[in-house]
Amino acid sequence: MKKNILLIATTIFAAVVLMNSCNKPLGKCDEFFEKGCVTTEDYTPVCGCNDKTYANKSLAECAGVEYVNGSCI
């Protein structure tokens, strides 16, 4: 009985961890815009590791955050 409860608890824990994991990069996530940073005006969304969608990679790079292609969900 105790083994079954432990197995169920472990399975639930693993499922919660996997559901909350994402493919966002680890790294610099504090947003800090540099003065005079040049950006483009195109709209090709990227998702920053801070869970913020940036209009394009140049804005994310100027914010100083790691990102992946595509908007955040």
C-alpha positions in Angstrom: 0.0 0.0 0.0 2.8 2.5 1.0 4.6 1.6 -2.3 1.6 2.4 -4.3 1.1 5.7 -2.6 4.7 6.6 -3.1 4.6 5.6 -6.8 1.5 7.7 -7.3 3.0 10.7 -5.6 6.2 10.4 -7.6 4.3 10.1 -10.8 2.2 13.1 -10.0 5.3 15.1 -9.1 7.0 14.2 -12.3 4.0 15.1 -14.4 3.7 18.5 -12.8 7.4 19.2 -13.3 7.2 18.1 -17.0 4.1 20.2 -17.6 5.7 23.3 -16.2 8.9 22.9 -18.0 9.5 24.8 -21.2 11.9 25.2 -24.0 12.9 28.7 -23.1 16.7 29.2 -22.8 18.3 29.5 -19.4 20.5 32.5 -19.0 20.2 36.3 -18.7 16.6 37.1 -18.0 16.7 40.6 -16.4 15.4 43.2 -18.9 17.7 46.1 -19.2 17.5 48.3 -22.3 20.7 50.0 -23.4 20.4 53.6 -24.5 21.0 54.1 -28.2 20.4 50.5 -29.0 19.3 50.2 -32.6 16.2 48.0 -33.3 14.2 47.0 -36.4 10.5 47.6 -36.9 9.7 44.1 -38.3 7.3 41.8 -36.5 8.9 38.4 -36.1 8.0 37.6 -32.4 10.4 36.0 -30.1 9.9 34.7 -26.5 12.3 35.9 -23.9 13.4 33.8 -21.0 11.4 36.2 -18.8 8.2 35.0 -20.5 7.8 38.2 -22.3 7.0 38.3 -26.1 9.2 40.8 -28.0 8.2 42.0 -31.4 11.5 40.8 -32.9 15.0 39.6 -31.9 16.6 43.0 -32.0 14.3 44.2 -29.2 15.1 41.1 -27.1 18.8 41.6 -27.8 18.6 45.2 -26.8 16.7 44.2 -23.6 19.6 41.9 -22.9 17.6 38.7 -22.6 18.0 35.2 -24.0 15.2 34.2 -26.4 13.7 31.6 -28.7 11.8 32.1 -31.9 8.1 32.4 -31.6 5.8 34.2 -29.2 5.4 33.1 -25.6 2.3 31.1 -24.9 
